Amino acid sequence: MIMKKYLILAATAALVLGACAKVETIAPKAEPQVIGFSNYAPKALNKAAAANYVNSNVLVNGAQFAVWSWKTANGTAFTGSNGAKFFSDWYTVTYQNGGDADGNKNLYPQGLRYWPNGENPDWLSFAAYYPKAGAGITAPAAGLGAYSFTAQAAAADQVDFMVADVVADKTYENCTPTKGTVALTFRHQLTKVQVKFKTTPAVAKDAGITVKITDAKFYNINNAGTLTSSYSAGATSTTWSDQAGEAQYAIAFPAEKLDSVAKSKAGETVADEDIFLMVPQTMLANNDAKAQYIEVKWTVEITGQETINGTKKLYLDDCYSTDGGDTLANIDWNKNNFVTYVITVGPQPILFTATAVEWDPEQIGYYNVQ
C-alpha cells in the first residue's frame, strides 16, 4: 500500500532598497551641450524584451528606455509639480553596450537634445521608465503619475518594467559621471517569481520508483494594476494599486523523473523564458474564492504496480518557510522581490523507529528459611 502523497512548499524572497541624492548646481558653460543619459539598474535583470535577456546590472543592448524632462528657473528646485515640460513628449534612448558609463555610446533616434545655456540657465529634471516598447505598459502623459500595466500571458513575453529615480535640478556642469550626462537609476516594479520541483531523498534513491510532473499552473493571479509615481522632498516613490485579474500561468517543469535536487525545465538554474515578472499583490486566504494557488499534477510509477496519478492545489498564503517545516511563510509579492517556490513531490515511505519500555519498579520478596 502506498502512503498518501504529500507536498511541501518552500519559498525565499529578497528585497533590495535604495535611495536617491540631490546634487547642487554650479555655473554652466556658455555653448550648447548635448544631453546624454547613462543607465544603472541596482539589481540583476532577467528580462527586458521578449527575445533578449541578460543577468546584469546594466540594460539589454539595443533596448530602449523613455525619458521625460521638466525645466525650472535657475535656483528653483523641482518639487514634482512645478516644472514646465522641456522635451515635447517621452524621449527615446537606445541603450548600447557601455552606455551605462558614457551617454555618448547610446543612440538617440529622435535626435539629440541640448542643455540650456547662458549665465543663468534653466535647471532640468528627468524621469524615465523601461522598456519604452514594453508590452502592457502605458505611461503617464506628464512624466509622473499613473502607469497602467498588464503582465503578458506567457512568461517568455513578460518584460522587466522599471521606473527610474527622478534626477532633479541639473545643468550641464553638475551632471555625473561626466558633464552633460544624466545618470539614471532604474528600479524593478514587478515581482520576480520562479518555481522548481524535486522529490524526497528516499524516493530519489529508490530505483523502483519514478515521479514525474505532468502539469503545473498558477491560478487566480492578479495580472493588471496601476503604478503611481511621484516625487517630493528629493525622493521618488512608486506605489501599486487597483490590482485585478484572475489569470492562469503555465509553469515550466522538468520532463524527466524528479530527483532530490530542485530543478525547473532547464535544470537547477531556471531559464529566463521560464521566469515570471508579476504584478505585486497580497496573497489571499485559501477560503477566499479568489485565493492565488499553484495546481500541480504528477504521476508515480512503482515497479510491478499500477501508475498513480496525483493532483494538489498549493495556496500561496500557506507555503512553508523551510523544506519539511511547519511555519507558514505567506509570502506576498512586492515590487523588486525575488520569490522562488520549491515543490517537493513524492510518496512518503513508511519508516520505523523502536524503543523499549523500561522494567516496572523493582519488587522484592523476602523468605526466611530455618
N, C-alpha and C positions, 0 to 999 in steps of 0.2 A: 504494500500500500504506500502510496506516495503522500507525503505530508502536504498540507496546504501551502501554497506558494506565497511568499511574502515579498514585498518590495521595500526597499529602504531608499529614501531620497535625501541626498545631502547637497548643500549649496554653500558657496562662498561669494563674498562681494567685497569690492574695494572702492574707495572714494578718494579722489584727488581734488583738492580745492586750491584756488589761487587767488591772488589779489592784483589790483592794478595801482599804478602810481602816477601822479601828476608831475610834469616836468615844467619848470619855469622857463620863460622866453627870454631871448636876448636879441640884439639888433640884427635884422636880416641884411642880405646882400641887395644891391640895387637892381641887378639884371634879373630877368625872368629865369626861374629854375624849375625843372621838371619835378612833379610829384611822383615819387616812386613808392612802392609797397613791398615790404618783406613779410614773411609769414612764419608762425610758430604755433604748433599745437602742443599743449602741455601733457598730453598722454598719447600713447601709440594709437595710430589709426588702423582700422581694419577694413573700412570701406570708404570710398569717396565717389566712386562711379561703378556702374554695374559690371564693367569689364576691366577695371584697373584697380587692384588693391595692393596696399603695402602695409608693413608693420614698421612704423617710423613716427618720429615727431615732426616731420615735415609733410607738406601736402603731396598729393599724387601728381607726377609730372604730366602736364597737359591739362589738368583740371582747372576749372575757373571758379573764382570767388567774386562776390559783388560788394562794392563799396559805396557808402552814402557819405556825403560831406555837408557840413554847415560852416558858415562864417559868422564871426562876431567881431565887433570893433576891437582894435588893438587895446589890450588891457582889460577887456571884458571876458570873464571866464564863461565857458559854456555850461549851462545848467541842465541841459536835456530838453529844454523847450524854448530857449531864447535865440537860437541861431537861425539865420536865413539860409535857404538852400544854396549851396555853392555849385555842385555838379547839377546837371539838368535832371538826372534820374540816377538809378543804381548804375554804377560804373563798373565795367568788366575788366578783370585782371586775369591773365592766364599764367598759372604757375609753371616755372621751368626749373629743372634741377639746379640747385644752388641759389634759387631765388629767395630762400629763407634768410640769406645773409646780405644780399645785394639786390635791391629792387630793379636795377638796370638789367638783370638777367631774365626778368619776367617779360611777358608780352602784353601789349596794351592795344587790343584790337579796335577800340573806339577812338584811338588817337591819344596822344599824350595830353595831360593837363598840367598847368603851371601854377607855381606858388604866387600869391600876391606879393608885390614888391613895393619899394618906396621907403620913406623914412619911418612911417608907422603903418606897416601892412596889417590887413585883417588877420586875425587868428583863425585857423581852420581846425575843425574837429571831425572825426571819422568814426563810422560804424561799418560793420561788414558781416556777411553770412556766407556759408559754404555748404555744398557746392551751388553755384548760381543756377545751373540747369538741373538741379536735383529733383527727381520725380517726387511729387507730393508736397513740395514746398511752395507756399505763396507768401511773398514777403510783404511787410507793411509798406504803404505808399509814401511814408515820410521818414524812413530810416529807422526810427524807433516805434514800438507799438506791437501790434498783434501779428504774429506769423500763424498761418493755418498750416497744418501738417497732417499727412496721411501716410502711414507705412505701407509699402508695397506688399503684394500678396505672397511673393516668394522671397526667401532670404537673400538669394543671389542678386535681386533687383533693388534691395534696400540701400539707402545712402546714409552716409555719416553726417547728419545735419548738425552744423556747428554755428555758433554766433561768437563774434569777436568782442573783446572788451572795447568800449569806446576809448579812442585815443583823442584827448582833448587839448585845445589851446596850443596849436602848433604853428610854427613858422619854419621857413627853410633852415634857419640856423640851429634850431633847438631839437631837430629830429635825431633819433638814434636808430640803428647803429651808425649810420652815415648821414651827413647833412642832406636834407631833402627826402629821406626815406622814412616812411611811416611804418613802424614795426607793429604788426597786428598779432594778437594772441587769440587763437580760436579755442573755444571750449565746447566739448561734446554736450549736446542737449538731449540725447537719447540714452537708452539703457542697452548695453551690450549683453546679449544672452546666448549661451551655448549649452548643449546637452550632450552628455556622454553616458555610455552603458557598460555594465560589467556583470559578472556573476560572482558567486561566493567562491572562496579558495577551495572549499571541499568539492564543489561541482567542477571547478576548473581542473582539478587533479584526477577526477574520475573519468577514465576513458570511455566508460559505458553510457555517459550522459552528454547530450548536446542541447544547449539552449540557444535559440536564435530569436532575435526581434523580427517581427513581421510587419509592424506598423507603429508609428508614433506621431502624435499631433498635439499642438496647443489648441485649446478651445476657450471661447469667451474672452479673447484678448481685445482690450481697447486699442484700436489701430489708428485713431484720429484724435486730434486735440489742438488747443491754441497755446502757443508760446508767446508770452508778452515780455518784451524787452524794454528796459528803462535805464535812465542814467541820472544820478543825483549825488551831490556831495562828493564828486570824484570817483564814484563807484558804479559799475554796471551790474544790473541784476536781470535775471530771466526767470519767469515763473510759468509753470504749466497749469492749464485749467480746461474745463469742458471736455475732458477725455470721454470718448464714446466709441461704440462699436462692439461687436461680439464675433470677432474674426477667428478663423481657423488658420493654423500654420503647420505645414508638413515639416517634420523633424527628420534630418538625415540620421541614419543608423548603420551599424556595421552589417554587411551581408553575411559574414562568416560567423561561426559559433562564438559565443562570448567567452572571454577568459577573465581572470581576476584583475586585469588592468583596464581602467576606464578608457573607453575609446568612442570616437564618432565614426562616421563613414570613412574618413580619411586616416583614422588611427588616433594615436594619443593627442596629436595636435589637430584641432578642428580646422578644416579648410575655410578660407574666407567666405566662400559662397554659401557655407552652411551656418554662418554666424548671423544671428538676428540682431537688428538695431531697432528697438521697440520704443513706443511711446511710454514714458514714465507713468506708473499707475499704482494704486493701492490694491493689494490682494484682498478679495472678499472672503468671508467665512463660507465654509462648504455647505451651509444650509441656505445660502443665497442662490437663487436660480441663475444668477449671472456670475457666479464664482468662477475664477480662472483655474484651469486644470490642464494637465497633460494626460492623455489617454495612451497607454502602452499595450500592445498586443504581442504575444510571443508563443513559441512552441517549445515543448520539452520532449526530446526523444530519448528513451531509455532502451538499451539493448534488450530485445526479446519482449518488449511491452508496447502497448498502444501509445501513439503520439498524443500528447496532451496539449490542448490549446488554452491559453490564458489571456485575460484582459484585466486591466486595472485603471481606475481614474485616480490620479495623484493631484490633489488640490494644492495649489501653490501657497496657500496660507498655512498648510500643515507640514511643510517639508522639515526634515530633521537636520539638526546642526552638524551632526557627525555621522559617519557611516556606522550604522548599528546603534546609534544613540537614541535617546528618547526625549531630547529637548527640542521643542518646536522652534524653528528659526523664523518662520513667517516673514520672508524677505520681500519687502515692497520694492518695486522698480523705480529708482530715482535717476535723474539725469547724471550722466558721467559715471554711473555704476557699471561694474562688470560682474555678472552673476553666472555661475556655472552650476547646472544641476547634474548630479551623478546618480544614475538609477541602477540599482542592483537587482537583477532578476535571477530567479532560480529556485528549485525545490530545496527545502530545508532538510538536511539529513537528521535522522533520529540518532541522537547522541546519548551516551550513558556516563554517569559518574557513580561512584559507590562509596558508602561509608558503613561502618558497623556500629550498632547500638552498644553502648557500654554495659558491662555486667551490673546487675542490681547491686545495691549496697550489701556489703558482707553481713551474713548472719552466722552466729556461732552456736553450735550445740555442745553442751557440756555433759560428760559422763564421769561418774566415779565408780571404779571397779575395786572391790575388796577381795 
